[in-house]
């Protein structure tokens, strides 16, 4: 049975034109009736789409019509049904962020790539790190720190010199941004079942923001991060260029 496609596009002219063209070739179902959401754009649009389709049961197949496309497959209008039939399905469990601000309000958000804490002013951040309730670092002085998933390990995490993780690795990367003390600490690899608690020290003097993908919370005092056990997103990659192939290739770039 031929799958039903729903074509969605970012605001970029190339993406909009591609969506109209593909809809004319393959038909265009409503999102709630589709088997596969075909997202046309860049990585930012793909992340947005994965968030919107989380726990919907629908698979997302992306084609690059943007400036960055690590999460996307190459664009082609030929034999889309065959490509999707042969594609590799990847199940992603997002991170759940619970961020408490200076007023005691708790903000919750999901992150497919990473949860990051970033200094808000010229003052370096001071952060205490605990894993599963046990203090592991009394004081980290830095510009920021993040917890990254394997899916997000090639994004901001890689720019901060964090490790690249295979998609099926049951690990999270805890990566500092410009650590000052301890100066040589480069982060840690953590089992994906742990809960990471980051307490902001001197929050009034050294304010810190928390970001979960596209959601930002200002002036946080504590951020708790754990992999979700209840929510998933489903992404399809071409069998000829699977996500694990892409991640492996990234490790040999020079």
Secondary structure, DSSP 8 states (H G I E B T S, - for coil): ----EEEEE-SSHHHHHHHHHHHHHH----GGG-SEEEEEE-HHHHHHHHHHTTTS--EEEEEE-SS--TTSB----SSHHHHHHH-EEEEE--EEEEEEETTS-EEEEEESSEEEEEE-SSS-EEEEEEETTEEEEEEEEESEEEEE-TTTTTTHHHHTT-----TT--EEEEEEES--BSTT---EEEETT-EEEEEEETTTTS-EEEEETTEEE-SEEEEEEEE-SS--EEEEE-GGG-HHHHHHHHTT--
